[in-house]
Amino acid sequence: MKKSRFIPAFLLSAALLSGLAGCKKETEYYNPNAQTSSVTETQTELQTEPSTQASTEESTEASTEASTEESTEASIEESTAVPVVSKELAVGDIWYVNTDSLNIRDYPSTEGNKIGELYRGEEVRILALAENGWVQIHSATMDGYVKADFLVSSPDQVDGAAADVAASAAPASNETSNANTSSSNGHIVCIDAGHQQAGISEQEPNGPGSSVMKAKLTTGTSGVATGLAEYQLNLDVSQMLQQELLNRGYQVVMIRTTNDCAMSNAERAVYANESGAEIFVRIHANSSNDPSVNGAMFYAPSSANSYLSADVISASNTLASTMLSFYCSTTGLANKGVLQDDNMTGINWCTIPVTIVEMGFMSNPEEDQKMANPEFQAVIAQGLANGIDAYFGR
């Protein structure tokens, strides 16, 4: 009998969430030795995947930052925010902006660079609780840090009718909006660019209720000929796939858009579950001890997987086989088949169809150089999108 699999992010165990402190500059991460061609991507994942400023921000900002922008920000946020907190902030929850304009920063401090802006009524998902009243958020346009004082837990708490005006003035989403397409096809896809720049050595359960613990995140492999880091290749291709899908009318949810986003494999899966996406596509590249090995393979759960429902297992295998077929026919890479594996944390925490894409072997000099080429990366994105189209019968 299959276990119930719907576990929202805010109900993850303390063991699952204890290592998520946010993508902070000062955070020290475990950084394992760089993977080389002597360790396969499959082996890597199987083995290892497994406060004073808050009260003085305005005065500090006014006295220590002389720029007009910072002074303006302080006065605007102070005058327009109406802090209303009816429940405790928790990772995974949706909160709403309650100020006319709220800066998104790359670091949890007013000293951080402004990388974007949010508007009254916009929703954000809490990715991590940072220090001094800051939180890391995921919004429709980007990830970053904002002051929690300017967020409320319900759209009903957003102050005034200005929310409607601000929403109409907000920039179109680069991530989940189809404003740059002629029409929406009604499907939502979540993309995970596998790994990131720094690994996370803390452990998490291999699946819901599992006693098997695995490292939360690893850094992946690198190109034998190019030296390109896998996490960068994964991100480059994922962003090309994002745009390709947007052009085809899909809505797209991105797990990460930078190389500094400390979400574990389980947290990425739970985020995908709750994002509204219909499928979860995890982008990876492979490596082998044998430099002659080449081609693409996709992962899916087996029928014996104890964490997933029979429907999700079946749909995941259909997704993997369909995408692999179209991917190989588009790119010309060898089809090495669908591998069924039940030891992948990023699969076992899913409640929606999921596949891990192994684009090719970075341990093969020719394939490594090919995948590092932006022109071929565009072909890869087209092949993956062709497979997604086929899965949805388009």
ChimeraX attribute file (.defattr): number of C-alpha atoms within 10 A of each C-alpha:
attribute: neighborCount
match mode: 1-to-1
recipient: residues
	/A:1	6
	/A:2	11
	/A:3	11
	/A:4	11
	/A:5	17
	/A:6	15
	/A:7	15
	/A:8	15
	/A:9	22
	/A:10	15
	/A:11	12
	/A:12	17
	/A:13	13
	/A:14	10
	/A:15	12
	/A:16	20
	/A:17	22
	/A:18	12
	/A:19	18
	/A:20	20
	/A:21	17
	/A:22	23
	/A:23	23
	/A:24	19
	/A:25	11
	/A:26	7
	/A:27	10
	/A:28	9
	/A:29	15
	/A:30	14
	/A:31	14
	/A:32	13
	/A:33	11
	/A:34	11
	/A:35	19
	/A:36	19
	/A:37	20
	/A:38	13
	/A:39	17
	/A:40	22
	/A:41	25
	/A:42	17
	/A:43	13
	/A:44	18
	/A:45	19
	/A:46	16
	/A:47	13
	/A:48	17
	/A:49	28
	/A:50	25
	/A:51	7
	/A:52	9
	/A:53	16
	/A:54	15
	/A:55	11
	/A:56	11
	/A:57	17
	/A:58	18
	/A:59	13
	/A:60	13
	/A:61	19
	/A:62	18
	/A:63	10
	/A:64	11
	/A:65	14
	/A:66	10
	/A:67	10
	/A:68	10
	/A:69	9
	/A:70	18
	/A:71	17
	/A:72	12
	/A:73	18
	/A:74	18
	/A:75	12
	/A:76	15
	/A:77	20
	/A:78	14
	/A:79	11
	/A:80	16
	/A:81	20
	/A:82	18
	/A:83	17
	/A:84	16
	/A:85	15
	/A:86	10
	/A:87	9
	/A:88	8
	/A:89	19
	/A:90	17
	/A:91	22
	/A:92	23
	/A:93	17
	/A:94	20
	/A:95	22
	/A:96	23
	/A:97	30
	/A:98	32
	/A:99	28
	/A:100	21
	/A:101	19
	/A:102	22
	/A:103	19
	/A:104	24
	/A:105	21
	/A:106	21
	/A:107	23
	/A:108	25
	/A:109	21
	/A:110	23
	/A:111	13
	/A:112	13
	/A:113	13
	/A:114	15
	/A:115	14
	/A:116	15
	/A:117	17
	/A:118	26
	/A:119	24
	/A:120	29
	/A:121	29
	/A:122	21
	/A:123	22
	/A:124	22
	/A:125	21
	/A:126	22
	/A:127	28
	/A:128	23
	/A:129	20
	/A:130	21
	/A:131	16
	/A:132	17
	/A:133	18
	/A:134	19
	/A:135	27
	/A:136	29
	/A:137	26
	/A:138	21
	/A:139	20
	/A:140	20
	/A:141	19
	/A:142	20
	/A:143	26
	/A:144	25
	/A:145	30
	/A:146	26
	/A:147	23
	/A:148	23
	/A:149	20
	/A:150	24
	/A:151	30
	/A:152	26
	/A:153	20
	/A:154	18
	/A:155	18
	/A:156	10
	/A:157	18
	/A:158	24
	/A:159	20
	/A:160	11
	/A:161	10
	/A:162	16
	/A:163	20
	/A:164	13
	/A:165	13
	/A:166	18
	/A:167	16
	/A:168	11
	/A:169	11
	/A:170	16
	/A:171	13
	/A:172	15
	/A:173	16
	/A:174	19
	/A:175	20
	/A:176	20
	/A:177	18
	/A:178	21
	/A:179	15
	/A:180	15
	/A:181	14
	/A:182	11
	/A:183	13
	/A:184	17
	/A:185	14
	/A:186	8
	/A:187	16
	/A:188	21
	/A:189	22
	/A:190	26
	/A:191	24
	/A:192	25
	/A:193	25
	/A:194	29
	/A:195	31
	/A:196	25
	/A:197	18
	/A:198	20
	/A:199	21
	/A:200	23
	/A:201	19
	/A:202	19
	/A:203	21
	/A:204	29
	/A:205	22
	/A:206	26
	/A:207	25
	/A:208	23
	/A:209	10
	/A:210	12
	/A:211	10
	/A:212	12
	/A:213	18
	/A:214	23
	/A:215	21
	/A:216	29
	/A:217	29
	/A:218	28
	/A:219	23
	/A:220	30
	/A:221	30
	/A:222	26
	/A:223	26
	/A:224	21
	/A:225	15
	/A:226	15
	/A:227	14
	/A:228	17
	/A:229	21
	/A:230	28
	/A:231	24
	/A:232	21
	/A:233	23
	/A:234	25
	/A:235	23
	/A:236	20
	/A:237	25
	/A:238	28
	/A:239	20
	/A:240	18
	/A:241	24
	/A:242	25
	/A:243	18
	/A:244	18
	/A:245	25
	/A:246	26
	/A:247	17
	/A:248	18
	/A:249	21
	/A:250	23
	/A:251	25
	/A:252	26
	/A:253	23
	/A:254	24
	/A:255	24
	/A:256	23
	/A:257	17
	/A:258	15
	/A:259	17
	/A:260	15
	/A:261	21
	/A:262	27
	/A:263	26
	/A:264	29
	/A:265	27
	/A:266	29
	/A:267	27
	/A:268	26
	/A:269	27
	/A:270	23
	/A:271	24
	/A:272	27
	/A:273	24
	/A:274	17
	/A:275	18
	/A:276	16
	/A:277	19
	/A:278	16
	/A:279	25
	/A:280	28
	/A:281	24
	/A:282	25
	/A:283	25
	/A:284	26
	/A:285	29
	/A:286	30
	/A:287	31
	/A:288	21
	/A:289	13
	/A:290	14
	/A:291	17
	/A:292	12
	/A:293	16
	/A:294	24
	/A:295	18
	/A:296	23
	/A:297	26
	/A:298	25
	/A:299	26
	/A:300	27
	/A:301	29
	/A:302	17
	/A:303	17
	/A:304	13
	/A:305	17
	/A:306	17
	/A:307	23
	/A:308	28
	/A:309	18
	/A:310	16
	/A:311	12
	/A:312	18
	/A:313	24
	/A:314	16
	/A:315	19
	/A:316	25
	/A:317	23
	/A:318	18
	/A:319	25
	/A:320	28
	/A:321	22
	/A:322	20
	/A:323	24
	/A:324	30
	/A:325	22
	/A:326	22
	/A:327	28
	/A:328	21
	/A:329	14
	/A:330	17
	/A:331	19
	/A:332	14
	/A:333	17
	/A:334	16
	/A:335	18
	/A:336	15
	/A:337	15
	/A:338	22
	/A:339	15
	/A:340	18
	/A:341	17
	/A:342	20
	/A:343	19
	/A:344	25
	/A:345	29
	/A:346	28
	/A:347	31
	/A:348	26
	/A:349	26
	/A:350	30
	/A:351	25
	/A:352	25
	/A:353	25
	/A:354	29
	/A:355	27
	/A:356	25
	/A:357	25
	/A:358	22
	/A:359	27
	/A:360	24
	/A:361	31
	/A:362	35
	/A:363	29
	/A:364	24
	/A:365	17
	/A:366	16
	/A:367	22
	/A:368	24
	/A:369	17
	/A:370	16
	/A:371	24
	/A:372	22
	/A:373	11
	/A:374	14
	/A:375	10
	/A:376	15
	/A:377	22
	/A:378	19
	/A:379	19
	/A:380	24
	/A:381	24
	/A:382	20
	/A:383	23
	/A:384	30
	/A:385	20
	/A:386	22
	/A:387	25
	/A:388	23
	/A:389	18
	/A:390	15
	/A:391	18
	/A:392	11
	/A:393	7
	/A:394	9
